[in-house]
Amino acid sequence: MNPLIIFLITTASRGDTGIWRSFVNFLSSIIEFIYKLIPSYGVAIILFTIITRLALLPLDLKSKRASKQMNELQPELNKINEKYKDDKEKLNKKTMELYQKHNINPLGGCLPALIQIPVTIALFAALRQISNYHIENQSVEAFLWIKNIWAPDSPILDIYGKPITLGSTDWNGLFILPFLAGITSYYQSKLMTGGQTEEQSDRMKGFNSIMPIMSIWFTSMYTAAFAIYWVSSNMFQIVQMLILNKKAEKEEKKLGEEGKKKD
C-alpha cells in the first residue's frame, strides 16, 4: 500500500450511499459468506484478501509490465532530455516518437494502479463496517495469539481496545502483526526498487524508510482484523514479485544464452 491509498483510506467517508455503499456491502457479504463456511474471521479475512488480490492480479501485472518497459526505456529518455532540454516542443515530440517506436503508453503503469485505489478503499471500508458492528456489540473473536481481532494487536490494550495497567496480563495481543506489517512493507518496497535505475532507487529511499513506519503505526491503531488484511496483502504481493523476478531472471538468462550461440 502506498501513502496515497493510506491517506484516502483514513479520509474516506463513512456515510456514503448509492453505488459505493452497495459495493462495500457486497465485499462485506463475501467476508461473511466465507465466515459461514469457515467459522473464523481471521481465516475469512486471509481468504478474502487472497481472492481480492487474485481478482486485481491482471491489473497489477499490466501495471508492472508497463513500469518495466518504462525503466528499460529510461536511458534513451535521459539522452533525449539532455539533448533537447532547451527546446520543450522538440523534447515532447521526440519523447512521443520514442514511445510510439516502442509501442509504449506512458500512462500504462498509472491507470491500472489508479483503478485499484477505489477498490482498496472499498476493501478497507468493508472490513471497517464489519469491525464497527462487532465493536459496538462488544464481540470477541480470538485468532492465534490475538484474544480479540476487533481490537488492536497490542500488549498495552485489552480485548476491547482499552488501556491496561502496567504488569497486567489482560493484554489483547503481542504487537506481532504491526511488526510483520513493517517488515513485509520494507521487504516489498525493496523488491519493487530492485529493477529500477540508480536514479530511481535514490528517489525511492525516503519512501522505503517511511512506508514501514507508517505500516506499523496504522496496523497498531486499527483493529487486528485490518492488520491481518494488511499483512496478508503484503505477503501475497511479495510472493507475486518473487515469482515474477524469478521468471524475468530465467528469460534474461535464456536471451543471454541465445545471444552467445549467435556469436
C-alpha atoms as an extended CHARMM CRD file, in Angstrom:
* protein
*
       263  EXT
         1         1  MET       CA              0.0000000000        0.0000000000        0.0000000000  PROA      1               0.0000000000
         2         2  ASN       CA              1.3270000000        3.4260000000       -0.8760000000  PROA      2               0.0000000000
         3         3  PRO       CA              0.8790000000        6.6850000000        1.0940000000  PROA      3               0.0000000000
         4         4  LEU       CA             -1.8470000000        7.9500000000       -1.2640000000  PROA      4               0.0000000000
         5         5  ILE       CA             -4.0040000000        4.8960000000       -0.6310000000  PROA      5               0.0000000000
         6         6  ILE       CA             -3.3900000000        5.1780000000        3.1160000000  PROA      6               0.0000000000
         7         7  PHE       CA             -4.4310000000        8.8420000000        3.0890000000  PROA      7               0.0000000000
         8         8  LEU       CA             -7.5890000000        8.1240000000        1.1110000000  PROA      8               0.0000000000
         9         9  ILE       CA             -8.4170000000        5.2000000000        3.4010000000  PROA      9               0.0000000000
        10        10  THR       CA             -8.2110000000        7.3580000000        6.5100000000  PROA      10              0.0000000000
        11        11  THR       CA            -10.2930000000       10.1770000000        4.9830000000  PROA      11              0.0000000000
        12        12  ALA       CA            -12.9120000000        8.0090000000        3.2580000000  PROA      12              0.0000000000
        13        13  SER       CA            -16.4570000000        8.9810000000        4.2030000000  PROA      13              0.0000000000
        14        14  ARG       CA            -18.4530000000        6.6300000000        6.4340000000  PROA      14              0.0000000000
        15        15  GLY       CA            -21.8080000000        7.8790000000        5.2990000000  PROA      15              0.0000000000
        16        16  ASP       CA            -21.6210000000        7.1800000000        1.5660000000  PROA      16              0.0000000000
        17        17  THR       CA            -24.7340000000        5.8320000000       -0.1270000000  PROA      17              0.0000000000
        18        18  GLY       CA            -25.7260000000        4.5630000000       -3.5630000000  PROA      18              0.0000000000
        19        19  ILE       CA            -23.3830000000        2.5150000000       -5.7510000000  PROA      19              0.0000000000
        20        20  TRP       CA            -20.4040000000        2.9260000000       -3.4290000000  PROA      20              0.0000000000
        21        21  ARG       CA            -22.2780000000        1.6670000000       -0.3870000000  PROA      21              0.0000000000
        22        22  SER       CA            -23.6800000000       -1.2330000000       -2.4180000000  PROA      22              0.0000000000
        23        23  PHE       CA            -20.1500000000       -2.1900000000       -3.4810000000  PROA      23              0.0000000000
        24        24  VAL       CA            -18.8840000000       -2.0150000000        0.1100000000  PROA      24              0.0000000000
        25        25  ASN       CA            -21.8510000000       -4.1330000000        1.2700000000  PROA      25              0.0000000000
        26        26  PHE       CA            -21.0980000000       -6.6470000000       -1.4870000000  PROA      26              0.0000000000
        27        27  LEU       CA            -17.4970000000       -7.0100000000       -0.2740000000  PROA      27              0.0000000000
        28        28  SER       CA            -18.7120000000       -7.3120000000        3.3270000000  PROA      28              0.0000000000
        29        29  SER       CA            -21.0920000000      -10.0790000000        2.2650000000  PROA      29              0.0000000000
        30        30  ILE       CA            -18.1500000000      -12.0100000000        0.7510000000  PROA      30              0.0000000000
        31        31  ILE       CA            -16.3310000000      -11.9460000000        4.0900000000  PROA      31              0.0000000000
        32        32  GLU       CA            -19.4970000000      -13.0410000000        5.8960000000  PROA      32              0.0000000000
        33        33  PHE       CA            -20.0680000000      -15.8280000000        3.3500000000  PROA      33              0.0000000000
        34        34  ILE       CA            -16.5250000000      -17.1620000000        3.8540000000  PROA      34              0.0000000000
        35        35  TYR       CA            -17.0430000000      -16.9300000000        7.6190000000  PROA      35              0.0000000000
        36        36  LYS       CA            -20.1500000000      -19.1050000000        7.3550000000  PROA      36              0.0000000000
        37        37  LEU       CA            -18.0880000000      -21.7620000000        5.5350000000  PROA      37              0.0000000000
        38        38  ILE       CA            -15.0970000000      -21.4310000000        7.8710000000  PROA      38              0.0000000000
        39        39  PRO       CA            -16.2140000000      -20.0140000000       11.2540000000  PROA      39              0.0000000000
        40        40  SER       CA            -13.0900000000      -17.9270000000       11.8860000000  PROA      40              0.0000000000
        41        41  TYR       CA            -12.9780000000      -14.2600000000       10.9210000000  PROA      41              0.0000000000
        42        42  GLY       CA             -9.1600000000      -14.3650000000       10.9080000000  PROA      42              0.0000000000
        43        43  VAL       CA             -9.1370000000      -17.1410000000        8.2870000000  PROA      43              0.0000000000
        44        44  ALA       CA            -12.0420000000      -15.5000000000        6.4230000000  PROA      44              0.0000000000
        45        45  ILE       CA            -10.1070000000      -12.2180000000        6.1210000000  PROA      45              0.0000000000
        46        46  ILE       CA             -6.9870000000      -14.0190000000        4.8570000000  PROA      46              0.0000000000
        47        47  LEU       CA             -9.0210000000      -15.9110000000        2.2230000000  PROA      47              0.0000000000
        48        48  PHE       CA            -10.8710000000      -12.7080000000        1.3350000000  PROA      48              0.0000000000
        49        49  THR       CA             -7.5220000000      -10.9520000000        0.8280000000  PROA      49              0.0000000000
        50        50  ILE       CA             -6.2330000000      -13.7310000000       -1.4460000000  PROA      50              0.0000000000
        51        51  ILE       CA             -9.4530000000      -13.6880000000       -3.5160000000  PROA      51              0.0000000000
        52        52  THR       CA             -9.3680000000       -9.9030000000       -3.9790000000  PROA      52              0.0000000000
        53        53  ARG       CA             -5.6210000000       -9.8690000000       -4.7860000000  PROA      53              0.0000000000
        54        54  LEU       CA             -6.2170000000      -12.5800000000       -7.4220000000  PROA      54              0.0000000000
        55        55  ALA       CA             -9.0680000000      -10.5040000000       -8.8730000000  PROA      55              0.0000000000
        56        56  LEU       CA             -6.7630000000       -7.4700000000       -9.0770000000  PROA      56              0.0000000000
        57        57  LEU       CA             -3.8260000000       -9.5090000000      -10.3920000000  PROA      57              0.0000000000
        58        58  PRO       CA             -4.3720000000       -8.7630000000      -14.1360000000  PROA      58              0.0000000000
        59        59  LEU       CA             -4.3350000000       -5.0060000000      -13.4370000000  PROA      59              0.0000000000
        60        60  ASP       CA             -1.3090000000       -5.3700000000      -11.1850000000  PROA      60              0.0000000000
        61        61  LEU       CA              0.6290000000       -7.3680000000      -13.7950000000  PROA      61              0.0000000000
        62        62  LYS       CA             -0.2720000000       -4.8640000000      -16.5070000000  PROA      62              0.0000000000
        63        63  SER       CA              0.9730000000       -2.0060000000      -14.3390000000  PROA      63              0.0000000000
        64        64  LYS       CA              4.2420000000       -3.8000000000      -13.5640000000  PROA      64              0.0000000000
        65        65  ARG       CA              4.8630000000       -4.6610000000      -17.2350000000  PROA      65              0.0000000000
        66        66  ALA       CA              4.3510000000       -1.0200000000      -18.2050000000  PROA      66              0.0000000000
        67        67  SER       CA              6.6840000000        0.1390000000      -15.4300000000  PROA      67              0.0000000000
        68        68  LYS       CA              9.3350000000       -2.3430000000      -16.5550000000  PROA      68              0.0000000000
        69        69  GLN       CA              9.1040000000       -1.0920000000      -20.1360000000  PROA      69              0.0000000000
        70        70  MET       CA              9.4930000000        2.4940000000      -18.9320000000  PROA      70              0.0000000000
        71        71  ASN       CA             12.5560000000        1.5140000000      -16.8740000000  PROA      71              0.0000000000
        72        72  GLU       CA             14.1420000000       -0.1610000000      -19.8900000000  PROA      72              0.0000000000
        73        73  LEU       CA             13.4870000000        2.9720000000      -21.9310000000  PROA      73              0.0000000000
        74        74  GLN       CA             14.8880000000        5.3380000000      -19.2850000000  PROA      74              0.0000000000
        75        75  PRO       CA             18.4610000000        5.5940000000      -20.7300000000  PROA      75              0.0000000000
        76        76  GLU       CA             17.0600000000        6.7440000000      -24.0980000000  PROA      76              0.0000000000
        77        77  LEU       CA             14.6860000000        9.1570000000      -22.3750000000  PROA      77              0.0000000000
        78        78  ASN       CA             17.6140000000       10.6260000000      -20.4400000000  PROA      78              0.0000000000
        79        79  LYS       CA             19.5160000000       11.2030000000      -23.7030000000  PROA      79              0.0000000000
        80        80  ILE       CA             16.5090000000       12.9820000000      -25.2360000000  PROA      80              0.0000000000
        81        81  ASN       CA             16.0260000000       15.0960000000      -22.1220000000  PROA      81              0.0000000000
        82        82  GLU       CA             19.6680000000       16.1240000000      -22.1690000000  PROA      82              0.0000000000
        83        83  LYS       CA             19.7920000000       16.8100000000      -25.9050000000  PROA      83              0.0000000000
        84        84  TYR       CA             16.5700000000       18.8640000000      -26.0970000000  PROA      84              0.0000000000
        85        85  LYS       CA             16.4490000000       20.3390000000      -22.5870000000  PROA      85              0.0000000000
        86        86  ASP       CA             16.3000000000       23.8710000000      -24.0370000000  PROA      86              0.0000000000
        87        87  ASP       CA             13.5950000000       23.0860000000      -26.5920000000  PROA      87              0.0000000000
        88        88  LYS       CA             10.4540000000       21.8520000000      -24.8250000000  PROA      88              0.0000000000
        89        89  GLU       CA              8.4350000000       21.4340000000      -28.0130000000  PROA      89              0.0000000000
        90        90  LYS       CA             11.0390000000       19.2320000000      -29.6620000000  PROA      90              0.0000000000
        91        91  LEU       CA             11.6030000000       17.3970000000      -26.3890000000  PROA      91              0.0000000000
        92        92  ASN       CA              7.9270000000       16.4280000000      -26.2010000000  PROA      92              0.0000000000
        93        93  LYS       CA              7.8810000000       15.4730000000      -29.8740000000  PROA      93              0.0000000000
        94        94  LYS       CA             10.9570000000       13.2350000000      -29.6450000000  PROA      94              0.0000000000
        95        95  THR       CA              9.6850000000       11.6590000000      -26.4350000000  PROA      95              0.0000000000
        96        96  MET       CA              6.3490000000       10.7580000000      -28.0480000000  PROA      96              0.0000000000
        97        97  GLU       CA              8.1580000000        9.3950000000      -31.0960000000  PROA      97              0.0000000000
        98        98  LEU       CA             10.2040000000        7.1420000000      -28.8220000000  PROA      98              0.0000000000
        99        99  TYR       CA              7.0450000000        5.8840000000      -27.1010000000  PROA      99              0.0000000000
       100       100  GLN       CA              5.4030000000        5.1930000000      -30.4640000000  PROA      100             0.0000000000
       101       101  LYS       CA              8.5090000000        3.4290000000      -31.7620000000  PROA      101             0.0000000000
       102       102  HSD       CA              8.4620000000        1.0030000000      -28.8400000000  PROA      102             0.0000000000
       103       103  ASN       CA              4.6470000000        0.8690000000      -28.6920000000  PROA      103             0.0000000000
       104       104  ILE       CA              4.5600000000        2.1200000000      -25.0960000000  PROA      104             0.0000000000
       105       105  ASN       CA              1.7790000000        4.0240000000      -23.3930000000  PROA      105             0.0000000000
       106       106  PRO       CA              3.3880000000        6.3820000000      -20.8040000000  PROA      106             0.0000000000
       107       107  LEU       CA              0.2240000000        6.1170000000      -18.6930000000  PROA      107             0.0000000000
       108       108  GLY       CA              0.1660000000        2.3260000000      -18.9240000000  PROA      108             0.0000000000
       109       109  GLY       CA              1.6650000000        1.9140000000      -15.4620000000  PROA      109             0.0000000000
       110       110  CYS       CA             -0.5240000000        4.5440000000      -13.8000000000  PROA      110             0.0000000000
       111       111  LEU       CA             -4.0320000000        3.7100000000      -14.9800000000  PROA      111             0.0000000000
       112       112  PRO       CA             -4.1920000000        0.1350000000      -13.5900000000  PROA      112             0.0000000000
       113       113  ALA       CA             -2.8030000000        1.4170000000      -10.2720000000  PROA      113             0.0000000000
       114       114  LEU       CA             -5.3880000000        4.2200000000      -10.1590000000  PROA      114             0.0000000000
       115       115  ILE       CA             -8.2100000000        1.7410000000      -10.7840000000  PROA      115             0.0000000000
       116       116  GLN       CA             -7.0230000000       -0.2970000000       -7.7820000000  PROA      116             0.0000000000
       117       117  ILE       CA             -7.2150000000        2.6830000000       -5.3920000000  PROA      117             0.0000000000
       118       118  PRO       CA            -11.0350000000        2.8520000000       -5.0460000000  PROA      118             0.0000000000
       119       119  VAL       CA            -11.1820000000       -0.9470000000       -4.8010000000  PROA      119             0.0000000000
       120       120  THR       CA             -8.6090000000       -0.9240000000       -1.9880000000  PROA      120             0.0000000000
       121       121  ILE       CA            -10.5460000000        1.8000000000       -0.1620000000  PROA      121             0.0000000000
       122       122  ALA       CA            -13.7450000000       -0.2460000000       -0.5550000000  PROA      122             0.0000000000
       123       123  LEU       CA            -11.9820000000       -3.3060000000        0.8810000000  PROA      123             0.0000000000
       124       124  PHE       CA            -10.9780000000       -1.3070000000        3.9370000000  PROA      124             0.0000000000
       125       125  ALA       CA            -14.4980000000        0.1460000000        4.2330000000  PROA      125             0.0000000000
       126       126  ALA       CA            -15.9350000000       -3.3850000000        4.1760000000  PROA      126             0.0000000000
       127       127  LEU       CA            -13.5670000000       -4.5030000000        6.9390000000  PROA      127             0.0000000000
       128       128  ARG       CA            -14.3440000000       -1.3730000000        8.9470000000  PROA      128             0.0000000000
       129       129  GLN       CA            -18.0910000000       -1.9480000000        8.5370000000  PROA      129             0.0000000000
       130       130  ILE       CA            -17.8220000000       -5.4710000000        9.9580000000  PROA      130             0.0000000000
       131       131  SER       CA            -15.3860000000       -4.3730000000       12.6870000000  PROA      131             0.0000000000
       132       132  ASN       CA            -17.6050000000       -1.4770000000       13.7870000000  PROA      132             0.0000000000
       133       133  TYR       CA            -20.5740000000       -3.8200000000       14.1350000000  PROA      133             0.0000000000
       134       134  HSD       CA            -18.6250000000       -6.2180000000       16.3510000000  PROA      134             0.0000000000
       135       135  ILE       CA            -17.0310000000       -3.3910000000       18.3590000000  PROA      135             0.0000000000
       136       136  GLU       CA            -20.4760000000       -1.8870000000       19.0790000000  PROA      136             0.0000000000
       137       137  ASN       CA            -21.7380000000       -5.2960000000       20.2010000000  PROA      137             0.0000000000
       138       138  GLN       CA            -18.5320000000       -5.9670000000       22.1770000000  PROA      138             0.0000000000
       139       139  SER       CA            -17.9960000000       -9.2120000000       20.2910000000  PROA      139             0.0000000000
       140       140  VAL       CA            -14.9000000000      -11.2980000000       20.9900000000  PROA      140             0.0000000000
       141       141  GLU       CA            -13.2150000000      -13.2590000000       18.1780000000  PROA      141             0.0000000000
       142       142  ALA       CA             -9.9020000000      -14.9200000000       19.0110000000  PROA      142             0.0000000000
       143       143  PHE       CA             -7.3050000000      -15.7260000000       16.3430000000  PROA      143             0.0000000000
       144       144  LEU       CA             -3.9410000000      -17.3620000000       17.0900000000  PROA      144             0.0000000000
       145       145  TRP       CA             -2.2630000000      -15.2260000000       19.8210000000  PROA      145             0.0000000000
       146       146  ILE       CA             -4.8410000000      -12.4220000000       19.4890000000  PROA      146             0.0000000000
       147       147  LYS       CA             -7.6230000000      -12.6070000000       22.0610000000  PROA      147             0.0000000000
       148       148  ASN       CA             -9.9690000000      -10.3670000000       20.0370000000  PROA      148             0.0000000000
       149       149  ILE       CA             -9.3730000000       -9.3040000000       16.4220000000  PROA      149             0.0000000000
       150       150  TRP       CA            -11.8550000000       -6.4230000000       16.8410000000  PROA      150             0.0000000000
       151       151  ALA       CA             -9.2280000000       -4.6330000000       18.9490000000  PROA      151             0.0000000000
       152       152  PRO       CA             -5.5810000000       -3.8060000000       18.0490000000  PROA      152             0.0000000000
       153       153  ASP       CA             -2.8800000000       -6.4760000000       18.3620000000  PROA      153             0.0000000000
       154       154  SER       CA             -1.2610000000       -4.7210000000       21.3240000000  PROA      154             0.0000000000
       155       155  PRO       CA              0.2160000000       -5.7090000000       24.7140000000  PROA      155             0.0000000000
       156       156  ILE       CA             -0.9510000000       -2.4110000000       26.2600000000  PROA      156             0.0000000000
       157       157  LEU       CA             -4.6570000000       -2.7260000000       25.3350000000  PROA      157             0.0000000000
       158       158  ASP       CA             -7.3360000000       -5.1540000000       26.4920000000  PROA      158             0.0000000000
       159       159  ILE       CA             -9.7580000000       -7.1450000000       24.3230000000  PROA      159             0.0000000000
       160       160  TYR       CA            -11.9720000000       -4.0790000000       23.9070000000  PROA      160             0.0000000000
       161       161  GLY       CA             -9.1150000000       -1.7500000000       22.9360000000  PROA      161             0.0000000000
       162       162  LYS       CA             -8.8820000000       -0.0360000000       26.3470000000  PROA      162             0.0000000000
       163       163  PRO       CA             -5.5080000000        0.6740000000       28.0350000000  PROA      163             0.0000000000
       164       164  ILE       CA             -4.4020000000       -1.8030000000       30.6930000000  PROA      164             0.0000000000
       165       165  THR       CA             -2.3290000000       -1.1970000000       33.7930000000  PROA      165             0.0000000000
       166       166  LEU       CA              1.3970000000       -1.9440000000       33.8120000000  PROA      166             0.0000000000
       167       167  GLY       CA              2.0680000000       -5.6110000000       34.5540000000  PROA      167             0.0000000000
       168       168  SER       CA             -1.4880000000       -6.7030000000       33.7560000000  PROA      168             0.0000000000
       169       169  THR       CA             -1.9850000000       -9.9420000000       31.8190000000  PROA      169             0.0000000000
       170       170  ASP       CA             -5.2620000000       -8.7720000000       30.2610000000  PROA      170             0.0000000000
       171       171  TRP       CA             -3.4660000000       -7.7720000000       27.0610000000  PROA      171             0.0000000000
       172       172  ASN       CA             -5.1470000000       -8.3780000000       23.7070000000  PROA      172             0.0000000000
       173       173  GLY       CA             -2.0810000000       -9.1210000000       21.5800000000  PROA      173             0.0000000000
       174       174  LEU       CA              1.7120000000       -9.1520000000       21.3910000000  PROA      174             0.0000000000
       175       175  PHE       CA              2.2720000000       -6.4590000000       18.7000000000  PROA      175             0.0000000000
       176       176  ILE       CA              3.2650000000       -9.1990000000       16.2440000000  PROA      176             0.0000000000
       177       177  LEU       CA              1.0000000000       -8.0570000000       13.3800000000  PROA      177             0.0000000000
       178       178  PRO       CA              2.2490000000       -4.4200000000       13.3730000000  PROA      178             0.0000000000
       179       179  PHE       CA              5.8210000000       -5.7670000000       13.4270000000  PROA      179             0.0000000000
       180       180  LEU       CA              5.0450000000       -8.0880000000       10.4900000000  PROA      180             0.0000000000
       181       181  ALA       CA              3.3610000000       -5.1970000000        8.6740000000  PROA      181             0.0000000000
       182       182  GLY       CA              6.5500000000       -3.1310000000        8.9820000000  PROA      182             0.0000000000
       183       183  ILE       CA              8.8570000000       -5.9650000000        7.9030000000  PROA      183             0.0000000000
       184       184  THR       CA              6.7250000000       -7.0250000000        4.9320000000  PROA      184             0.0000000000
       185       185  SER       CA              6.2340000000       -3.4030000000        3.7970000000  PROA      185             0.0000000000
       186       186  TYR       CA             10.0010000000       -2.8350000000        3.8920000000  PROA      186             0.0000000000
       187       187  TYR       CA             10.7710000000       -6.0540000000        2.0000000000  PROA      187             0.0000000000
       188       188  GLN       CA              8.0390000000       -5.3350000000       -0.5350000000  PROA      188             0.0000000000
       189       189  SER       CA              9.4060000000       -1.8400000000       -1.2340000000  PROA      189             0.0000000000
       190       190  LYS       CA             12.9270000000       -3.2960000000       -1.6460000000  PROA      190             0.0000000000
       191       191  LEU       CA             11.6330000000       -5.7870000000       -4.2050000000  PROA      191             0.0000000000
       192       192  MET       CA              9.8100000000       -3.0030000000       -6.0600000000  PROA      192             0.0000000000
       193       193  THR       CA             13.0280000000       -0.9700000000       -6.4250000000  PROA      193             0.0000000000
       194       194  GLY       CA             15.1280000000       -3.9880000000       -7.3990000000  PROA      194             0.0000000000
       195       195  GLY       CA             14.7800000000       -3.4910000000      -11.1580000000  PROA      195             0.0000000000
       196       196  GLN       CA             14.9760000000        0.2970000000      -11.1350000000  PROA      196             0.0000000000
       197       197  THR       CA             17.8090000000        2.5600000000      -12.2110000000  PROA      197             0.0000000000
       198       198  GLU       CA             20.1770000000        4.0660000000       -9.6400000000  PROA      198             0.0000000000
       199       199  GLU       CA             18.4710000000        7.4490000000      -10.0240000000  PROA      199             0.0000000000
       200       200  GLN       CA             15.0210000000        5.9560000000       -9.4340000000  PROA      200             0.0000000000
       201       201  SER       CA             16.2780000000        3.9490000000       -6.4650000000  PROA      201             0.0000000000
       202       202  ASP       CA             17.6810000000        7.1190000000       -4.8800000000  PROA      202             0.0000000000
       203       203  ARG       CA             14.2980000000        8.8120000000       -5.2180000000  PROA      203             0.0000000000
       204       204  MET       CA             12.6170000000        5.8340000000       -3.5270000000  PROA      204             0.0000000000
       205       205  LYS       CA             14.9310000000        5.7470000000       -0.4920000000  PROA      205             0.0000000000
       206       206  GLY       CA             12.7000000000        8.0860000000        1.5110000000  PROA      206             0.0000000000
       207       207  PHE       CA              9.6190000000        6.0300000000        0.6240000000  PROA      207             0.0000000000
       208       208  ASN       CA             11.3660000000        2.7930000000        1.6480000000  PROA      208             0.0000000000
       209       209  SER       CA             12.1290000000        4.2880000000        5.0560000000  PROA      209             0.0000000000
       210       210  ILE       CA              8.7650000000        5.9450000000        5.7260000000  PROA      210             0.0000000000
       211       211  MET       CA              6.4400000000        3.1860000000        4.4710000000  PROA      211             0.0000000000
       212       212  PRO       CA              7.3700000000        0.5360000000        7.0880000000  PROA      212             0.0000000000
       213       213  ILE       CA              6.9280000000        3.0980000000        9.8830000000  PROA      213             0.0000000000
       214       214  MET       CA              3.5100000000        4.1200000000        8.5010000000  PROA      214             0.0000000000
       215       215  SER       CA              2.5200000000        0.4530000000        8.2170000000  PROA      215             0.0000000000
       216       216  ILE       CA              3.4160000000       -0.1890000000       11.8650000000  PROA      216             0.0000000000
       217       217  TRP       CA              1.5330000000        2.9070000000       13.0040000000  PROA      217             0.0000000000
       218       218  PHE       CA             -1.6640000000        2.1650000000       11.0450000000  PROA      218             0.0000000000
       219       219  THR       CA             -1.8500000000       -1.5100000000       11.9670000000  PROA      219             0.0000000000
       220       220  SER       CA             -1.2730000000       -0.7180000000       15.6380000000  PROA      220             0.0000000000
       221       221  MET       CA             -4.0190000000        1.9420000000       15.6210000000  PROA      221             0.0000000000
       222       222  TYR       CA             -6.7400000000       -0.0680000000       13.8480000000  PROA      222             0.0000000000
       223       223  THR       CA             -8.2330000000       -3.4350000000       14.6910000000  PROA      223             0.0000000000
       224       224  ALA       CA             -6.2320000000       -6.6460000000       14.3650000000  PROA      224             0.0000000000
       225       225  ALA       CA             -8.7260000000       -7.6150000000       11.6310000000  PROA      225             0.0000000000
       226       226  PHE       CA             -7.3810000000       -4.7820000000        9.4920000000  PROA      226             0.0000000000
       227       227  ALA       CA             -3.7880000000       -5.7360000000       10.3610000000  PROA      227             0.0000000000
       228       228  ILE       CA             -4.4900000000       -9.3280000000        9.2380000000  PROA      228             0.0000000000
       229       229  TYR       CA             -5.6950000000       -7.9800000000        5.8980000000  PROA      229             0.0000000000
       230       230  TRP       CA             -2.6710000000       -5.6560000000        5.5960000000  PROA      230             0.0000000000
       231       231  VAL       CA             -0.0660000000       -8.3380000000        6.3200000000  PROA      231             0.0000000000
       232       232  SER       CA             -1.8440000000      -10.9100000000        4.1090000000  PROA      232             0.0000000000
       233       233  SER       CA             -1.9480000000       -8.4370000000        1.2170000000  PROA      233             0.0000000000
       234       234  ASN       CA              1.7580000000       -7.6410000000        1.6360000000  PROA      234             0.0000000000
       235       235  MET       CA              2.6500000000      -11.3360000000        1.7540000000  PROA      235             0.0000000000
       236       236  PHE       CA              0.6500000000      -12.0490000000       -1.4040000000  PROA      236             0.0000000000
       237       237  GLN       CA              2.4030000000       -9.2470000000       -3.2880000000  PROA      237             0.0000000000
       238       238  ILE       CA              5.8440000000      -10.3220000000       -2.0210000000  PROA      238             0.0000000000
       239       239  VAL       CA              5.2870000000      -13.8840000000       -3.2980000000  PROA      239             0.0000000000
       240       240  GLN       CA              3.9530000000      -12.4530000000       -6.5630000000  PROA      240             0.0000000000
       241       241  MET       CA              7.0330000000      -10.2590000000       -7.0540000000  PROA      241             0.0000000000
       242       242  LEU       CA              9.4420000000      -13.0820000000       -6.1760000000  PROA      242             0.0000000000
       243       243  ILE       CA              7.8010000000      -15.3060000000       -8.8130000000  PROA      243             0.0000000000
       244       244  LEU       CA              7.8800000000      -12.5130000000      -11.4160000000  PROA      244             0.0000000000
       245       245  ASN       CA             11.5040000000      -11.6710000000      -10.6370000000  PROA      245             0.0000000000
       246       246  LYS       CA             12.4740000000      -15.3460000000      -10.9200000000  PROA      246             0.0000000000
       247       247  LYS       CA             10.6710000000      -15.5560000000      -14.2530000000  PROA      247             0.0000000000
       248       248  ALA       CA             12.4130000000      -12.3880000000      -15.5060000000  PROA      248             0.0000000000
       249       249  GLU       CA             15.8220000000      -13.7990000000      -14.4830000000  PROA      249             0.0000000000
       250       250  LYS       CA             15.1530000000      -17.0050000000      -16.4380000000  PROA      250             0.0000000000
       251       251  GLU       CA             14.1120000000      -15.0070000000      -19.5200000000  PROA      251             0.0000000000
       252       252  GLU       CA             17.2290000000      -12.8180000000      -19.3140000000  PROA      252             0.0000000000
       253       253  LYS       CA             19.4240000000      -15.8930000000      -18.8930000000  PROA      253             0.0000000000
       254       254  LYS       CA             17.7580000000      -17.5600000000      -21.8810000000  PROA      254             0.0000000000
       255       255  LEU       CA             18.2470000000      -14.4530000000      -24.0400000000  PROA      255             0.0000000000
       256       256  GLY       CA             21.8850000000      -14.2780000000      -22.9620000000  PROA      256             0.0000000000
       257       257  GLU       CA             22.4750000000      -17.9070000000      -23.9190000000  PROA      257             0.0000000000
       258       258  GLU       CA             20.7880000000      -17.3970000000      -27.2920000000  PROA      258             0.0000000000
       259       259  GLY       CA             22.9560000000      -14.3260000000      -27.8790000000  PROA      259             0.0000000000
       260       260  LYS       CA             26.1190000000      -16.3290000000      -27.1640000000  PROA      260             0.0000000000
       261       261  LYS       CA             25.0510000000      -19.0620000000      -29.5880000000  PROA      261             0.0000000000
       262       262  LYS       CA             24.5410000000      -16.4870000000      -32.3440000000  PROA      262             0.0000000000
       263       263  ASP       CA             28.0100000000      -15.0430000000      -31.6850000000  PROA      263             0.0000000000
